[in-house]
Amino acid sequence: MSTPAHDHPFSDAPLSADPLSRERSHLAASRSALRAMREDVESLDIADVTANWVNAAVLEKQIEDRIKALADLSETPLFFGRLDYLHAPGAEQAEGGEGELFYVGRRHVHDTDGDPMVIDWRAPVSQPFYRASKKDPQDISLRRRFGYTGGDLTAYEDERLSDPAEAAVTSKLLQQEIERPRVGPMRDIVATIQPEQDEIVRAGLSGSVCVQGGPGTGKTAVGLHRVAYLLYAHRERLARTGTLVIGPNRSFLHYIEQVLPALGELAVRQATVDDLVAHVEVRGADEAATAVVKGDARMAEVLRRALYSHVAMPAEGIVVVRGSRRWRVPVYELEEIVRELLARDIRYGAAREALPQRIAHAVLVQMERAGEAPDDRVQNTVARNAAVKAAVKAVWPQVDPAKLVLRLLSDADFLAEHAEGVLDADEQKAVLWVKPARSVKSAGWSPADAVLIDEATDLVERTHSLGHVVLDEAQDLSPMQYRAVGRRCTTGSATVLGDLAQGTTPWATRSWSEALSHLGKGEAVVEELTAGFRVPTDVIAYASRLLPHIAPGLTPVASIRENPGFFEIRAADAGTAGVLAACRELLEREGSVGLIAADARVPELAAALEAAGIGHVGPGEETTPAIRLTLVPASLAKGLEYDYVVLDEPRAVVDGEPDERTGLRRLYVALTRAVSGLVVTHATGLPPQLG
């Protein structure tokens, strides 16, 4: 439908009414249209359109998902912007050509005639909302942003991009939306996406992207919006192949889980790396040095050698009896078949399945030479012959991946044989169990062991590949974990998100090129986000003092926020009184409050909060208007954000890690979780790296 760019559509308000009233009328009409769309789906009768109960169940699930996707969230604006085009998009821009007006929102809404009332933010026609500027207006005469209080439209702000006389100004509504206090889980940033973020969001499905972004640059939000965009642009393909978002822990996944549903996307699975490799029950933990070796990519070669050591060259030929005839496959021919399968670089299990068919084919060749005319059924029968089965079992036995890893970690001689020239003696000693387990079930498997089992499983049988995988907080993965993620997208693409300065594991990523190589996506484009939208200027400047010590060479984040934020460092007496006072003070302000402390300090602080009558929850638990304080162990703070943060004892955060660099990185994470204000309390001295 073509609507003149300055004639307001879909509104019952008179043209003489003020613009805000007319926009409110359009919002009300759009909500009514969305409600009608939902009612249309709810009223569908599928009784006579499905062939069987399976089809009916599938269709019912699709209808149910569609109804959920059309939900009108009362606190979520249906549209947040408007674009007035000078000319109809895609049409020749002739003098006097008629333009069009589009409302940009989270999902498409149309009226009873099918004419659009709100355009999906992912549609090509919406792109200038994020990209157009005074220098490059992209045929936009006016860009209007809307301000909301709750679900009510309360303000608007115009940029006349095609008017050279009007100076470019910073959007106050945009700043207010970025700085708006938040309580509860992460929300979408669809109204505030910046041009450099939009380029990443709309990058094609075929290519992989790595986003290096410091605290508050929006890298997580960019990754989630990229999933939503790809599902919009390639829905059928990704519906077949699947999408997956991988986060560092359950608390983080709970924090981000509402972003995609708010954008109308319900079918994206979320998991941790531990979830992906859960072949065994993890009950143990490794020392840091042991975990580093187990997580090293060289372990893949050790596993490959150990697996294929089970293949033995045949010692004698095979005699297949069929009726009165005997067919002999000589030992040299069996050797040729085995060597050929080994050379083909196919999975161990696939080669084992192919071996009896290859032997049967050799028998059929002899049958044909003898004048018989065997068909495929004969070949399958020969492949199941007892003599052939016995030969396959002897030459290419079945191997259980967990038992293979169990033997490697328990048997020093077996490990030494297959780690020769790969791991030195100290490294072999580091990965060997002090007390070998008796069985797979009784073993005290560690998270790193589970990744080894996943690698062995893939060597035996190919892992299913998805269409697109988003990997967040990637800097903390080991090379073997990267490999585990990479095999989930061998035929698809990946979006890798992380910050090298926030790597807090002993095996943390040293460079993105190395990480992407382990992931199998060495061709991925690396993008860097350096504009900070979340962390206040004074806070990020203070935290950036640590960068030369934890990630030399990284560009510090530059906050673009006009509000410098609230920042104080308070020396306190030993105990918890100073911390409690800071929490009470910040709880008087609007928004969420996080109390972040070294893990060892959390029990004492929890008891103190309870004794003081200050309600609190743990990370991953839902805050409420009555309880807005979250007590966060420093080890779980990554990826989370709060309007205000109290950071307890920075030196204890550093000392809680196995080495100083990891401790300083953990501190960097803790310092950068605040959106509006930070109070640092300390009874002991501050780490000298903070100046």
C-alpha positions in Angstrom: 0.0 0.0 0.0 1.3 3.5 -0.9 0.7 6.2 1.7 1.8 9.8 1.1 4.6 10.6 3.4 2.9 13.4 5.3 -0.6 12.1 5.3 -1.2 10.0 8.4 -2.7 6.6 7.7 -4.9 4.3 9.8 -6.0 7.0 12.3 -9.5 8.1 13.4 -8.1 11.3 14.8 -8.9 14.4 12.7 -6.0 15.8 10.7 -6.2 19.0 12.8 -5.4 17.1 15.9 -1.9 17.5 17.5 0.7 14.9 16.2 0.9 13.1 19.5 -2.8 12.4 19.6 -2.7 11.1 16.0 0.3 8.8 16.9 -1.6 7.5 19.9 -4.6 6.8 17.7 -2.4 4.8 15.3 -1.0 2.9 18.3 -4.6 2.1 19.5 -5.5 1.0 15.9 -2.4 -1.1 15.6 -3.1 -2.9 18.9 -6.7 -3.6 17.7 -5.3 -5.0 14.4 -2.8 -7.2 16.3 -5.6 -8.5 18.5 -7.7 -9.2 15.3 -4.7 -11.1 13.8 -4.4 -13.2 17.0 -8.2 -13.9 17.1 -8.1 -15.0 13.4 -5.4 -17.6 14.3 -7.3 -18.7 17.4 -10.5 -19.3 15.4 -8.8 -21.6 12.9 -10.6 -25.0 12.5 -8.2 -27.7 11.4 -10.6 -30.7 11.8 -11.0 -31.2 8.1 -7.6 -30.1 6.8 -5.3 -32.8 8.2 -4.8 -36.2 6.9 -3.9 -37.9 10.2 -3.2 -37.3 13.9 0.5 -36.6 13.3 -0.3 -33.8 10.8 -2.9 -32.5 13.2 -0.4 -32.4 16.1 2.2 -30.6 14.0 -0.3 -28.0 12.8 -1.7 -27.5 16.3 1.8 -26.8 17.6 2.4 -24.3 14.7 -0.8 -22.5 15.5 0.0 -22.4 19.2 3.4 -20.9 18.4 1.8 -18.3 16.1 -0.6 -17.3 18.8 2.2 -16.8 21.3 4.2 -14.8 18.7 1.2 -12.5 18.2 0.9 -11.7 22.0 0.5 -8.0 22.7 2.9 -7.2 25.6 1.2 -4.3 27.4 4.5 -2.9 28.7 6.3 -3.3 25.3 5.8 -0.6 22.7 4.2 -2.0 19.5 6.3 0.4 17.4 9.1 2.7 18.4 9.9 4.7 15.2 8.5 6.1 12.0 10.1 6.6 8.6 8.8 9.0 6.0 10.3 8.2 2.6 10.6 10.8 -0.1 9.8 8.2 -2.7 8.3 4.7 -2.7 11.1 2.3 -1.7 12.4 0.5 -4.8 10.7 2.9 -7.2 12.5 5.3 -9.4 13.1 8.5 -7.5 11.5 10.8 -10.0 10.8 14.5 -9.3 7.4 14.7 -7.5 7.2 11.0 -6.8 5.0 9.9 -4.0 6.7 8.7 -0.9 5.5 6.3 1.8 5.3 6.3 5.6 6.2 3.3 7.7 6.0 2.6 11.4 8.9 0.4 12.6 8.2 -2.1 15.4 9.1 -5.5 16.9 6.7 -7.4 14.6 4.6 -7.0 11.5 1.0 -5.9 12.0 -1.6 -5.5 9.2 -5.2 -4.4 9.0 -8.1 -6.5 7.7 -7.2 -5.6 4.1 -3.7 -6.9 4.6 -2.2 -3.4 4.5 0.8 -2.9 6.9 0.3 -0.8 10.0 3.6 -1.7 11.6 6.7 -3.0 9.7 9.0 -5.5 11.3 12.3 -3.9 12.3 14.1 -6.6 10.3 12.4 -5.8 7.0 14.7 -4.1 4.4 12.4 -1.1 4.3 13.2 -0.6 8.1 16.9 -0.5 7.7 17.2 3.3 7.2 15.8 3.7 10.7 19.2 2.4 12.0 21.5 3.5 9.1 20.2 6.8 7.7 22.0 10.0 8.6 22.3 13.7 7.5 25.3 12.7 5.4 23.4 9.7 3.9 19.6 10.2 4.3 18.8 7.1 2.2 15.7 8.7 0.8 14.3 9.5 4.2 12.7 12.9 4.7 11.9 12.4 8.4 12.8 9.9 11.1 10.6 10.0 14.2 11.4 8.3 17.5 8.7 7.6 20.1 9.0 7.8 23.8 6.9 5.6 26.1 6.0 5.3 29.8 5.1 1.7 30.3 3.0 0.9 27.3 1.7 4.5 26.8 3.1 6.7 24.0 4.1 9.9 25.7 6.6 11.7 23.4 8.1 11.9 20.0 11.2 13.4 18.5 11.9 14.2 14.8 15.0 14.3 12.6 14.5 15.9 9.2 17.3 14.1 7.4 16.6 15.6 4.0 16.7 19.2 5.2 20.3 20.5 4.9 19.4 23.6 7.0 18.5 21.5 10.1 21.6 20.6 12.2 22.1 17.0 13.4 21.4 16.6 17.1 21.8 13.8 19.6 18.5 12.1 20.2 17.4 12.6 23.8 14.8 9.8 23.5 17.5 7.5 22.3 19.7 8.4 25.3 16.8 8.0 27.7 16.0 4.6 26.3 19.7 3.5 26.6 19.9 4.8 30.2 16.4 3.7 31.3 16.5 1.8 34.6 15.9 -1.9 34.4 14.7 -4.6 36.8 14.6 -8.2 35.9 15.9 -10.0 32.8 17.7 -8.5 29.9 15.5 -6.6 27.4 15.9 -6.1 23.6 17.7 -3.1 22.2 15.7 -3.1 19.0 14.8 0.6 19.4 18.4 1.7 20.0 20.5 -0.4 17.6 23.4 1.8 16.3 24.7 1.7 12.7 27.8 -0.3 13.5 25.7 -2.8 15.4 23.1 -3.0 12.6 25.8 -4.0 10.1 26.6 -7.0 12.3 23.0 -7.9 12.9 22.2 -7.9 9.2 25.3 -9.8 8.1 24.5 -12.7 5.8 23.8 -16.2 7.0 26.5 -17.9 5.0 29.4 -16.1 6.8 30.5 -16.3 10.4 31.1 -13.2 12.5 33.2 -12.7 15.6 32.4 -9.6 17.7 35.0 -8.3 20.1 33.3 -5.9 22.4 34.2 -4.4 25.8 31.7 -4.1 28.6 28.5 -2.3 27.7 29.0 -2.3 23.9 25.9 -4.4 23.4 27.6 -7.5 21.9 25.2 -9.9 23.6 22.2 -8.0 22.4 23.7 -7.7 18.9 24.1 -11.5 18.8 20.6 -12.2 19.9 19.2 -9.6 17.4 21.3 -11.2 14.7 19.5 -14.6 15.5 16.2 -12.8 15.2 17.2 -11.2 11.9 18.4 -14.4 10.4 15.2 -16.2 11.4 13.3 -13.5 9.6 15.5 -13.5 6.5 16.0 -17.3 6.3 13.1 -18.7 8.2 12.5 -21.9 6.1 16.1 -22.9 6.0 16.7 -22.3 9.7 13.4 -24.1 10.6 15.0 -27.2 8.9 18.5 -26.9 10.3 17.9 -25.2 13.7 19.5 -22.4 15.7 21.2 -22.5 19.1 22.4 -19.8 21.6 25.2 -20.9 23.9 25.9 -19.1 27.1 28.4 -19.5 29.9 26.0 -20.6 32.6 22.3 -21.1 33.6 22.1 -17.7 35.3 23.2 -16.0 32.1 20.8 -17.9 30.0 17.9 -17.1 32.4 18.9 -13.4 32.2 18.7 -13.3 28.3 15.9 -15.8 27.8 13.1 -13.2 27.3 14.9 -11.2 24.5 14.0 -13.4 21.6 10.4 -14.1 22.7 9.9 -10.3 23.0 10.9 -10.1 19.3 8.4 -12.9 18.4 11.0 -15.7 18.1 10.1 -18.7 20.2 12.0 -21.6 18.5 15.6 -20.9 19.5 17.2 -23.4 21.8 19.5 -22.1 24.6 22.2 -24.2 26.2 25.6 -24.1 27.9 28.7 -25.9 26.6 28.3 -28.4 29.5 24.7 -29.1 28.2 26.0 -29.9 24.8 28.6 -32.5 26.0 26.5 -34.1 28.7 27.2 -37.7 27.7 28.1 -38.6 31.3 27.2 -37.3 34.7 29.8 -34.7 35.8 30.6 -35.1 39.5 34.2 -34.1 39.7 36.5 -31.1 39.1 40.1 -30.7 37.8 42.9 -28.7 39.1 43.6 -25.7 36.9 46.8 -27.3 35.4 45.0 -30.5 34.6 42.0 -28.7 33.0 44.4 -26.7 30.8 46.0 -29.9 29.4 42.7 -31.6 28.9 41.3 -28.6 27.2 44.3 -28.3 24.8 43.5 -29.0 21.1 46.4 -31.6 21.1 44.1 -33.9 23.0 42.1 -34.4 19.8 45.0 -36.1 18.2 45.6 -38.3 21.3 42.0 -39.4 21.1 42.2 -40.1 17.4 45.3 -42.3 17.8 43.7 -44.1 20.7 40.5 -44.8 18.8 42.1 -46.1 15.6 44.5 -48.3 17.6 41.6 -50.6 17.8 41.7 -51.3 14.1 43.8 -54.4 13.4 44.9 -55.7 10.0 43.3 -59.1 9.2 45.4 -62.2 10.1 43.6 -64.6 7.7 41.1 -64.6 4.8 37.3 -65.2 5.0 35.3 -68.1 3.7 31.6 -67.4 3.1 29.4 -70.5 2.6 26.3 -70.1 0.6 24.4 -73.3 -0.2 26.9 -75.7 -1.7 29.3 -72.9 -2.8 32.2 -71.5 -0.8 33.6 -68.1 -1.5 37.0 -67.1 -0.2 38.2 -63.5 0.3 42.0 -63.7 0.7 43.8 -61.8 3.4 45.6 -59.4 1.0 42.2 -58.3 -0.4 40.8 -57.7 3.1 43.9 -55.7 3.9 43.3 -53.5 0.8 39.7 -52.9 1.9 40.8 -51.9 5.5 43.6 -49.6 4.2 41.2 -47.9 1.8 38.7 -47.2 4.5 41.4 -45.8 6.8 42.6 -43.6 4.0 39.1 -42.2 3.3 39.0 -40.0 6.5 35.4 -41.0 7.4 34.1 -41.5 10.9 35.2 -44.6 12.7 31.6 -45.9 13.0 30.8 -45.1 9.4 33.9 -47.1 8.2 32.9 -50.0 10.5 29.4 -50.0 8.9 30.9 -49.9 5.4 33.4 -52.8 6.0 30.9 -55.7 5.8 29.4 -54.2 2.7 32.9 -53.9 1.1 33.6 -57.6 2.0 30.2 -58.6 0.6 30.9 -56.7 -2.6 34.2 -58.7 -3.0 32.2 -61.9 -2.7 29.6 -60.7 -5.3 32.4 -59.9 -7.8 33.5 -63.6 -7.5 29.8 -64.7 -7.9 29.5 -62.6 -11.1 32.7 -64.1 -12.5 31.3 -67.5 -11.9 28.2 -66.7 -14.0 25.7 -65.9 -11.2 23.6 -62.7 -11.2 23.4 -61.6 -7.5 21.4 -58.4 -6.6 21.5 -56.0 -3.6 19.6 -58.4 -1.4 22.3 -61.0 -1.9 25.0 -58.5 -1.0 23.1 -57.5 2.2 22.7 -61.2 3.1 26.5 -61.8 2.6 27.2 -58.7 4.8 25.3 -60.3 7.6 27.0 -63.7 7.2 28.5 -65.0 10.5 32.0 -65.3 9.0 31.9 -61.6 7.8 30.5 -60.5 11.2 33.3 -62.3 13.0 35.9 -60.7 10.7 34.5 -57.2 11.2 34.5 -57.7 15.0 38.1 -58.7 15.0 39.3 -56.1 12.5 37.2 -53.1 13.3 35.6 -53.6 16.8 33.0 -51.3 18.3 34.4 -48.7 20.6 32.4 -46.9 23.3 33.7 -43.2 23.5 33.3 -42.9 27.3 35.2 -46.2 27.8 37.9 -45.0 25.5 38.4 -41.8 27.5 38.2 -43.8 30.8 41.1 -46.0 29.6 43.2 -43.1 28.5 42.8 -41.4 31.9 43.3 -44.6 33.9 46.0 -46.5 32.0 49.4 -44.8 32.0 50.9 -47.2 29.3 47.9 -46.7 27.0 48.1 -42.9 27.3 51.9 -42.9 26.8 51.5 -45.0 23.7 49.1 -42.6 22.0 50.4 -39.3 23.5 54.0 -39.9 22.4 55.3 -36.8 20.6 52.1 -34.9 21.5 52.1 -34.5 25.3 55.3 -34.5 27.4 55.7 -36.7 30.5 54.5 -33.9 32.9 51.4 -33.3 30.8 50.6 -37.0 30.7 51.0 -37.2 34.4 48.7 -34.2 34.8 45.7 -35.8 33.0 46.0 -39.2 34.6 43.7 -40.0 37.4 45.4 -40.6 40.7 42.8 -43.2 41.5 41.6 -44.9 38.3 37.8 -45.4 38.1 36.4 -48.9 37.7 33.6 -48.0 35.3 32.0 -45.2 33.3 29.2 -44.9 35.8 31.4 -44.8 38.9 34.0 -42.3 37.5 34.2 -38.8 38.9 34.0 -37.1 35.5 35.0 -33.5 35.3 33.6 -30.9 32.8 36.9 -31.2 30.8 36.5 -35.0 30.7 32.9 -34.6 29.3 34.4 -32.5 26.4 36.9 -35.3 25.7 34.1 -37.8 25.5 32.2 -35.5 23.1 35.3 -35.3 20.9 35.6 -39.1 20.9 31.9 -39.5 20.2 32.3 -37.3 17.1 35.3 -39.4 16.0 33.0 -42.4 16.1 29.8 -40.8 14.7 29.3 -37.4 13.1 27.7 -34.7 15.3 24.5 -33.2 14.0 25.2 -29.7 12.5 22.8 -26.7 13.0 22.2 -23.8 10.6 23.4 -21.1 13.0 25.0 -21.0 16.4 25.6 -18.0 18.6 28.4 -18.4 21.1 28.5 -15.8 23.9 31.3 -15.1 26.4 33.4 -17.1 24.1 36.7 -15.9 25.5 36.4 -18.4 28.4 36.3 -21.5 26.3 39.2 -24.0 26.0 40.3 -25.1 22.5 38.6 -28.4 23.0 35.4 -26.6 24.0 35.6 -24.5 20.8 35.9 -27.8 18.8 32.8 -29.1 20.6 30.8 -26.0 19.6 32.3 -26.0 16.1 31.1 -29.4 15.2 27.6 -28.2 16.0 27.8 -25.8 13.0 30.1 -27.5 10.6 27.6 -27.0 7.7 26.2 -23.8 9.2 27.6 -20.5 10.4 28.4 -18.9 13.8 28.3 -15.6 15.6 31.0 -15.5 18.2 30.7 -12.9 21.0 33.3 -12.0 23.6 35.9 -9.8 25.2 39.5 -10.9 25.5 39.9 -8.6 28.6 37.1 -10.6 30.4 38.7 -14.0 30.0 38.7 -15.5 33.5 39.7 -19.1 33.0 43.2 -20.4 33.1 42.7 -21.5 29.4 41.2 -18.2 28.3 41.4 -17.2 24.7 44.6 -15.4 23.7 43.5 -14.3 20.3 40.4 -14.5 18.2 42.2 -15.9 15.2 43.4 -18.8 17.3 39.9 -19.4 18.8 38.2 -19.2 15.4 40.7 -21.8 14.0 39.7 -24.2 16.8 36.0 -23.5 16.0 36.6 -24.4 12.4 35.6 -20.9 11.3 39.0 -19.4 10.5 37.4 -17.3 7.7 35.1 -15.5 10.1 35.2 -11.7 10.0 36.3 -10.1 13.3 34.4 -6.9 14.2 35.2 -4.7 17.2 32.6 -2.7 19.1 34.2 0.1 21.2 31.3 2.5 21.8 29.9 1.9 25.3 26.1 2.3 25.6 25.7 0.8 29.1 28.5 1.6 31.5 28.8 5.2 32.6 31.8 7.3 31.6 33.4 7.5 35.0 33.0 3.8 35.8 34.4 2.5 32.5 37.3 5.0 32.7 38.2 3.6 36.1 37.9 0.0 35.1 40.0 0.6 32.0 43.0 1.3 34.2 43.3 -2.5 34.4 43.5 -3.1 30.6 47.3 -2.7 30.2 47.7 -5.5 32.8 45.0 -7.9 31.5 44.7 -7.3 27.7 47.4 -5.0 26.3 46.6 -3.7 22.9 42.8 -3.7 23.3 41.0 -0.5 22.5 39.4 0.9 25.7 35.6 1.3 25.6 34.5 4.9 25.1 31.2 5.7 26.7 28.8 7.7 24.6 26.4 8.3 27.4 25.6 11.9 28.3 25.0 10.9 31.9 28.4 10.4 33.6 26.8 8.1 36.2 27.3 7.8 39.9 30.7 6.5 41.1 32.3 6.4 44.5 35.1 4.6 46.2 34.5 4.2 50.0 37.1 3.0 52.5 35.2 1.1 55.1 35.9 -0.5 58.5 36.3 -4.3 58.6 33.0 -6.1 58.6 29.8 -5.6 56.6 28.4 -2.3 57.9 29.8 -0.2 55.0 28.5 -2.7 52.4 25.0 -2.8 53.9 24.9 1.0 54.1 25.8 1.3 50.4 23.1 -1.2 49.5 20.4 0.7 51.5 21.4 3.9 49.8 21.2 2.5 46.3 17.9 0.8 47.0 16.4 4.2 47.6 17.0 4.9 43.8 14.9 3.5 41.0 16.1 0.3 39.4 18.0 -2.9 40.1 20.9 -3.3 42.5 23.7 -5.9 42.4 26.0 -6.6 45.3 29.1 -8.3 43.8 31.6 -10.0 46.0 34.4 -12.6 46.0 32.8 -16.0 46.1 34.3 -16.7 49.5 32.6 -13.6 50.9 29.1 -14.4 49.7 27.9 -16.5 52.7 29.0 -13.8 55.2 27.2 -11.1 53.2 24.1 -13.2 52.7 23.9 -13.7 56.5 24.4 -10.0 57.1 21.7 -9.0 54.6 19.3 -11.4 56.2 20.1 -10.1 59.7 19.6 -6.5 58.5 16.2 -7.3 56.9 17.4 -6.5 53.4 15.7 -8.9 51.0 17.8 -10.3 48.2 17.9 -13.0 45.5 20.7 -14.9 43.8 21.8 -14.6 40.2 19.3 -16.1 37.8 16.4 -15.6 40.3 13.7 -13.0 39.4 13.8 -9.7 41.1 10.5 -7.9 42.0 9.6 -4.3 42.8 9.8 -5.3 46.5 13.1 -7.2 46.2 15.5 -5.5 43.8 18.9 -6.6 45.3 20.8 -9.5 43.8 23.8 -11.0 45.7 26.2 -12.1 43.0 29.4 -14.2 43.4 32.1 -12.6 41.3 32.5 -15.9 39.3 28.9 -15.5 38.1 28.8 -11.8 37.3 29.9 -12.0 33.7 27.3 -11.0 31.2 24.9 -9.7 33.9 24.0 -6.0 34.5 22.3 -3.9 37.1 21.3 -0.3 37.4 23.5 0.1 40.5 26.3 -2.1 41.8 28.0 -2.3 45.1 31.4 -4.0 44.7 32.7 -5.5 47.9 36.5 -5.8 48.5 38.2 -5.7 45.1 41.3 -7.2 46.5 39.4 -10.2 47.7 38.0 -10.7 44.1 41.6 -10.7 42.7 42.9 -13.0 45.5 40.1 -15.5 44.9 41.6 -16.6 41.5 44.5 -18.9 40.9 46.7 -16.2 39.4 46.9 -12.4 39.4 46.0 -11.8 35.8 42.9 -14.0 36.0 42.0 -12.2 39.3 42.4 -8.7 37.6 40.2 -9.9 34.7 37.6 -11.0 37.2 37.8 -7.6 38.9 37.4 -5.9 35.5 34.2 -7.9 34.9 32.8 -7.0 38.4 33.6 -3.3 37.9 31.7 -3.0 34.7 28.3 -4.5 35.6 26.7 -1.1 36.5 24.4 0.8 34.2 23.9 3.9 36.3 26.1 3.9 39.3 28.9 2.0 41.2 30.0 2.1 44.8 33.3 0.3 45.6 33.7 -0.5 49.3 36.9 -1.8 50.8 38.4 -2.3 54.2 41.7 -3.6 52.8 43.7 -1.7 50.3 42.8 -1.6 46.6 44.9 -3.5 44.0 47.8 -1.3 42.9 46.8 -1.7 39.3 43.8 0.5 39.9 46.2 3.4 40.6 
